[in-house]
Amino acid sequence: MEYRRLGSAGLKVSALSYGAWVSFGTQLGVPEAVSCMQAAWDAGVNFFDNAEAYGGGRAEEIAGEALRQLGWRRGSYVVSTKIFFGIHDGPNEKDTLNRKKLREGIDGALRRFGLDYIDLVFCHRPDPETPIEETVWSMHQMVESGKALYWGTSEWSADEIREAWGIAEKHHLHKPQMEQPEYNLFSRRKVEEEFARLYAGIGLGLTTFSPLASGLLTGKYNDGIPADSRLALPGYEWLLEGVNQERIQAVRRLAVIAADLGATSAQLALAWILKNPNVSSVMTGASRASQVTENMRAIEIVPMLTPDVMAAIDEATRAASDLAGPRLP
């Protein structure tokens, strides 16, 4: 496993990490979570991602119990959570980043995990109704209290991140250190273009999610939607919007490239993200230990991605991505 700094921070996270989205509390209970987390750990993963909204808080409880059963030293792993959506319906308990929600959010996460602190806390979405300055001060105080070590954002725009960083810089506060955006062969524009000025400019790190486009890049949807897949789960029908014939044809072209390298399509898609030096960690998800092990082998594919192979991947998938159209000079 390779370990990368979280942007400009001193903290090092595994280049491949394991996340709880969709699976924990929906597909997996504690025994299955223990099995998957152990498989990730055995491959060198030290970073495990979560959020209060995953399974209505149940995902954090499952991860916390799994960590207790696994018995790893607290200093040996990194845990994250994300706050915004909430698990209750009160006006200050959902879809907000106000001071009260952030205070309640971190305390709730610590209770559910059964931990003294969370390593990384993300503001899960931007909140247009709360002044960014209020959010920045609240996150600074969260870090100062020792309940979190670093804070960042998820699915914020470059302008919103830069504004938050500027407020923190002005008042000598803890700055947003990382962003968690979607990034895969079909969703590229934000990471490769919009955020370009932030990597060297403010030292932003990325912990990217949905590297396989919710499984589309594995090829499992080439001939329809399997009944046991996440796209068939109640409440996740919106993921079907990303499935179309143009993308399926791109996945078939990608499979040929992967086969030539002796890799699976999933491993190739993960390795392609790992080639981006601005990505601190690629968030993977899996519902079985065998899937975790297969995904982790992507690290072995990275050295095979020569400039010619990278060009072939781009040619196979660009027309189906959000970078389709004339190339920027």
C-alpha positions in Angstrom: 0.0 0.0 0.0 1.1 3.6 -0.7 0.5 6.3 1.9 -0.1 9.8 0.8 -0.2 13.1 2.7 -3.7 14.7 3.1 -2.9 17.6 0.8 -0.5 19.9 2.6 -1.2 18.3 6.1 1.2 16.0 7.8 -1.4 13.2 8.2 -0.8 10.2 5.9 -3.7 8.1 4.6 -3.7 5.0 2.5 -4.0 5.7 -1.2 -6.9 3.2 -1.3 -9.5 3.5 1.5 -12.7 1.8 2.5 -16.0 3.6 2.9 -19.4 2.7 4.5 -21.7 4.5 2.0 -24.7 2.3 0.9 -23.3 -0.9 2.4 -23.1 -0.4 6.2 -26.6 -0.6 7.7 -28.2 -1.3 4.4 -26.4 -4.4 3.1 -24.0 -5.2 5.9 -24.3 -5.8 9.6 -21.4 -6.0 12.2 -20.0 -9.4 11.2 -19.9 -8.5 7.5 -18.4 -5.1 8.3 -15.7 -6.8 10.4 -14.8 -9.1 7.6 -14.6 -6.3 5.0 -12.6 -4.0 7.2 -10.2 -6.7 8.1 -9.6 -7.5 4.4 -8.9 -3.8 3.8 -6.6 -3.6 6.8 -4.7 -6.7 5.6 -4.1 -4.9 2.3 -2.7 -1.9 4.2 -5.7 0.4 4.4 -5.6 2.8 7.4 -8.5 5.1 6.4 -12.2 4.2 6.9 -14.8 6.7 5.8 -18.3 7.2 7.2 -21.1 9.8 7.7 -23.9 10.5 10.1 -26.5 10.1 7.2 -25.3 6.7 6.2 -28.0 4.3 7.4 -29.5 7.1 9.6 -26.5 6.8 11.9 -26.4 3.0 11.9 -23.3 2.9 9.7 -21.3 4.8 12.4 -22.6 2.4 15.0 -21.6 -0.6 13.0 -18.2 0.7 12.2 -17.6 1.6 15.9 -18.6 -1.9 17.0 -16.4 -3.4 14.3 -13.4 -1.4 15.4 -14.0 -2.6 19.0 -14.1 -6.2 17.9 -11.0 -5.8 15.6 -9.1 -4.2 18.5 -6.7 -2.1 16.4 -4.7 0.6 18.2 -6.5 4.0 17.9 -3.3 5.6 16.5 -3.0 3.1 13.7 -6.2 4.1 11.8 -8.0 7.1 10.5 -11.7 7.5 10.7 -13.9 10.2 9.1 -17.5 11.3 9.3 -19.6 13.9 7.5 -22.1 16.3 8.9 -25.0 18.1 7.2 -28.0 15.9 6.3 -28.7 14.8 9.9 -30.7 11.9 11.2 -33.6 13.9 12.7 -36.1 16.3 11.2 -35.9 19.4 13.4 -35.2 22.7 11.7 -31.7 22.8 13.2 -31.0 19.1 12.8 -31.0 18.5 9.1 -29.6 20.1 5.9 -27.6 22.7 7.8 -24.1 23.7 8.9 -25.1 26.1 11.6 -23.2 26.2 14.9 -25.8 24.1 16.8 -26.0 21.4 14.2 -22.2 21.1 14.0 -21.9 20.8 17.8 -24.7 18.2 18.0 -23.3 16.4 14.9 -19.8 15.8 16.2 -21.1 14.8 19.7 -23.6 12.3 18.1 -20.9 10.8 15.9 -18.5 10.3 18.8 -21.3 8.5 20.7 -22.2 6.3 17.8 -18.5 5.4 17.1 -17.6 5.1 20.7 -14.5 7.1 20.1 -12.8 10.1 21.8 -12.1 11.9 18.6 -12.7 11.7 14.9 -9.7 12.2 12.6 -11.5 13.9 9.7 -14.8 15.7 9.7 -16.4 16.9 6.4 -19.1 19.4 5.9 -21.1 17.1 3.8 -22.7 19.7 1.5 -22.6 23.5 1.3 -25.3 25.4 3.3 -26.5 28.5 1.5 -28.6 29.6 4.5 -25.7 29.7 7.0 -22.9 32.2 6.6 -19.7 30.5 5.7 -18.0 32.4 8.5 -20.2 30.8 11.1 -19.4 27.4 9.7 -15.7 28.1 9.6 -15.6 29.3 13.2 -17.6 26.3 14.3 -15.3 23.8 12.6 -12.3 25.6 14.0 -13.7 25.3 17.5 -14.4 21.6 16.9 -10.8 21.0 16.1 -9.6 23.2 19.0 -11.8 21.1 21.3 -10.0 18.0 20.3 -13.1 16.3 19.0 -11.8 16.4 15.4 -8.2 16.7 14.0 -8.9 18.1 10.5 -11.9 19.5 8.8 -12.9 19.7 5.2 -15.8 19.7 2.8 -17.7 17.4 0.5 -19.2 18.4 -2.8 -18.5 22.1 -2.3 -17.5 24.4 -5.2 -14.0 25.7 -5.6 -15.3 29.2 -4.9 -16.9 28.1 -1.6 -13.8 26.3 -0.5 -11.6 29.2 -1.3 -14.0 31.6 0.6 -13.9 29.4 3.7 -10.1 29.1 3.5 -9.8 32.9 3.2 -11.9 33.5 6.3 -9.8 31.0 8.2 -6.6 32.7 7.0 -7.9 36.1 8.0 -8.8 35.1 11.5 -5.9 32.6 12.0 -8.3 29.6 12.3 -8.0 26.0 11.3 -8.4 25.9 7.5 -10.4 23.4 5.4 -7.8 20.7 4.6 -9.6 18.3 2.3 -12.5 17.9 -0.1 -14.4 14.7 -0.9 -15.8 15.0 -4.4 -17.1 12.4 -6.8 -14.3 11.4 -9.2 -14.2 8.7 -11.8 -13.7 8.2 -15.5 -17.1 9.7 -16.2 -17.1 12.5 -13.6 -13.9 14.4 -14.1 -14.5 18.1 -14.6 -14.6 19.3 -10.9 -11.4 17.5 -9.9 -9.4 18.1 -13.1 -10.5 21.7 -14.0 -12.6 23.5 -11.3 -10.3 22.5 -8.4 -7.0 22.9 -10.3 -6.1 26.2 -8.6 -6.6 24.8 -5.1 -4.0 22.1 -5.0 -0.9 24.2 -4.9 -2.8 27.4 -4.0 -4.2 26.2 -0.6 -2.8 22.7 -0.3 -6.2 21.0 -0.7 -6.2 17.2 -0.4 -8.8 15.0 -2.0 -10.5 11.8 -0.7 -12.6 11.0 -3.7 -15.7 8.9 -3.8 -17.6 6.7 -6.3 -14.5 5.6 -8.2 -16.4 3.0 -10.1 -19.4 5.2 -10.8 -21.6 3.2 -8.5 -20.4 0.0 -10.1 -21.0 1.0 -13.7 -17.3 0.9 -14.5 -17.1 -2.8 -13.3 -19.2 -3.9 -16.2 -21.9 -5.4 -14.0 -24.6 -3.3 -15.6 -23.7 -4.0 -19.2 -26.6 -6.4 -19.7 -29.1 -4.9 -17.2 -29.5 -4.2 -13.5 -28.7 -7.3 -11.3 -31.2 -7.8 -8.5 -28.5 -7.9 -5.8 -26.7 -4.7 -7.0 -26.9 -1.3 -5.3 -28.8 0.2 -8.2 -31.6 -2.2 -7.4 -31.8 -1.1 -3.8 -34.9 0.9 -2.7 -34.1 4.6 -2.4 -31.1 4.5 -4.8 -33.1 4.6 -8.0 -31.5 8.0 -8.7 -28.2 6.2 -9.5 -29.8 4.8 -12.6 -29.5 8.3 -14.2 -25.8 7.6 -14.8 -26.5 4.4 -16.8 -26.8 4.9 -20.5 -25.7 3.1 -23.7 -22.9 5.5 -24.4 -21.3 4.8 -21.0 -21.9 1.1 -21.3 -20.1 1.1 -24.6 -17.2 3.0 -23.0 -17.1 0.4 -20.2 -16.8 -2.4 -22.9 -13.9 -0.6 -24.5 -12.3 -0.2 -21.1 -12.6 -3.9 -20.5 -10.4 -4.6 -23.5 -7.7 -2.4 -22.2 -7.9 -4.0 -18.7 -7.7 -7.5 -20.2 -4.5 -6.6 -22.0 -3.0 -5.6 -18.7 -4.3 -8.7 -16.9 -6.6 -6.6 -14.8 -10.3 -6.3 -14.1 -12.2 -3.2 -15.3 -12.6 -2.2 -11.7 -8.9 -2.4 -10.9 -8.1 -0.4 -14.0 -10.6 2.4 -13.1 -9.2 2.6 -9.6 -5.6 2.6 -10.8 -6.4 5.4 -13.2 -7.5 7.6 -10.3 -4.4 6.7 -8.3 -2.3 8.2 -11.1 -3.7 11.6 -10.2 -1.1 13.1 -7.8 -3.8 15.5 -6.3 -5.8 12.6 -5.0 -4.8 11.7 -1.4 -7.1 8.7 -1.1 -9.5 6.8 -3.4 -12.6 5.8 -1.4 -13.7 2.2 -2.3 -16.8 0.4 -1.2 -17.7 -3.3 -1.2 -20.2 -5.6 0.4 -17.9 -8.7 0.5 -14.4 -9.2 1.7 -13.5 -10.8 -1.7 -14.5 -7.6 -3.4 -12.3 -5.6 -1.1 -9.3 -7.8 -1.8 -9.9 -7.5 -5.5 -10.2 -3.7 -5.4 -7.0 -3.4 -3.4 -5.0 -5.1 -6.1 -5.5 -2.0 -8.2 -2.3 -0.6 -6.5 -0.4 -3.2 -8.5 -1.8 -1.9 -11.8 -0.6 1.6 -11.4 2.9 1.0 -12.7 1.4 -0.5 -15.9 -0.4 2.8 -16.8 2.2 4.2 -19.2 1.4 7.4 -21.1 0.2 5.3 -24.0 -2.2 3.3 -21.8 -3.5 6.5 -20.1 -4.2 7.9 -23.6 -6.0 4.8 -24.6 -8.2 5.0 -21.5 -9.0 8.6 -22.1 -9.9 7.9 -25.7 -12.2 5.0 -24.7 -14.1 7.0 -22.1 -13.9 10.7 -22.7 -16.9 11.0 -25.0 -19.0 9.4 -22.2 -17.7 11.7 -19.5 -18.5 15.3 -18.4 -15.4 16.4 -20.3 -17.0 15.4 -23.6 -16.7 18.1 -26.3 -13.8 20.2 -27.5 -10.7 19.8 -25.4 -9.4 22.8 -23.6 -6.1 24.2 -24.9 
